[in-house]
């Protein structure tokens, strides 16, 4: 199974290269899709990735595929980004605070939405601090791996 999936990925990348897409563009498409796919706001990554792909003239399908494959990573990183945002900006994000937010939603919806928006804003700022270095490292790693990809059919 592992060899089959590896072969499928390798063949897909070769097909993109044969279509005239440079390894640099493929690496950037994948890196951008993965990084934007981990934004700590559910439901906006598809639009972000499409806009970024068009803006940077990248392969939209490759960016979206990387985005969708990063979805589990986005879910796993939600809590760490919220905690990091709280830590960086001096707001607490403990389990007790989560219970307070739930109670706030029950009693005052608008205040709860404001609190959730503030927490999300801090999480996005925390993500921004990490996104650029991670994207650079991912891009360089993918570029290295794509350069080592054999041209022939195996």
N, C-alpha and C positions, 0 to 999 in steps of 0.2 A: 504494500500500500504506500509506504513511504517513497519508494523508488518511482512508483507510478505518479504520485503527486509532484515529485521533484522534476520528472520528465515533462509533465504538463506545464509547469511554471517555466521551465527552460524553453520549451517549444513556443509558448506564448510570447516570451521575450524575444526569441529569434524572429517570430513573425512580425513583431513591432519593428525590429531593426531592419528587416527586409522591406518593410513599408516605407523606410526612410526616416524613421524616428531615431534620433541619436541616443546613445547610451546615457548621455547627460540628461536629456529630456525624460527618458524613462526613469532614471534614478530620482530626478526632481519630482516627477509625477507621483511616484510611490512615497517618497519622503513627505511631500506636502499632504498627500491623502492620509497618511498615518498620523502626522502631527495635528492636522486640522480635525481628524477623526477623534481626537482625544479631548477636544474642548469640553470643559465641564458644564455644558448646557445641553440638555437632551433635546433633540429634534431640530437642530440648526446645522448640523455638520454637512448634510447633503447640499444645501444651498451655499454654504461657505466654500465647499470644495468645488462646486460647479463654477462659482464666481472666480475663484482663484485660478482654476484651470484655464478659463477664458482669458483672464487678465494676463496670465503669464504664458499664454499660447502653448499650453501643455495638452497631453492626451486626456480628454475628459473621462473616458472610460477607465483608463489606468488610475487616475486620481480617485474616481468614485469606487473602484474595486478596492483600492487600498483603504479608503475611508470605511467601507462596509466591513472589511476584514478587521479593522481596528475597533469596531463596535464593542466587543467584549473588553478590550483594554480601556475604553472610555468608561464603562460601567465600573471596572475595578478601580480606576483612578479617581472617581468622583469624590469619595470620602477623603483620600489623601489631599486632593486639591482644596477641598473645603477646610480641612484642618490646617493646611499650610497657609491659606488665605487668612484664616482666623488668627493664626500665630503671627503672621507678618504685620497685620493691621490691628493687633491688640484686642481682638474680639474672641470670646471663648466659644468653642465648638464641641463641648463635651456631650455625652449621652444625656445628661441632665438638661442641657440647653435644648437638645432635640425634643425632649418631653415638654419643655416650656413652649417651644414653637408649635407643637401639636396642640397644646392647650390654647395657645394664642389663636390658632386657626379656628378652634371651636368657639371662642368668645368674640374675637374681633378680626374678621377676615382681612380688612384693608391693612391693618397694622401687621398682620402675619405676612401678607404679600410683600409689604415693604421690607420686613425683616428677611424674608427669603431672597428678595432681589438684592439686598445689601450683601448677604452671605454669598450669593452667586457671583456678584461683581468682584468680591475679594478672591473668590476661587478662580475666576478668569484672569485676574491680575497675577495670581500665583502661577497659573498655567503659562501666561506670557513670559514670565521670567525663565521658565524651563524650555519653552517651545523652540526658541531660536537655536540654542546650543544643541538640543536633541536633533533638530532638523539638519543642522550642519553635519553632525556625526553620522546620522542615518544616511544622508546624501553621499558623503564620502565613502562610507562602507559599501553602499549599493553600487557606486561607481567602480570601486575596486573589484567587487564581485562580478559585475557585468563585463569588465575588461578581461576577466579570466574565463568568461563563458566561451566554450569552443564554438567555432563558426559552423562546423559540419554537422550532419545529422548522425546522431549516435543510436 
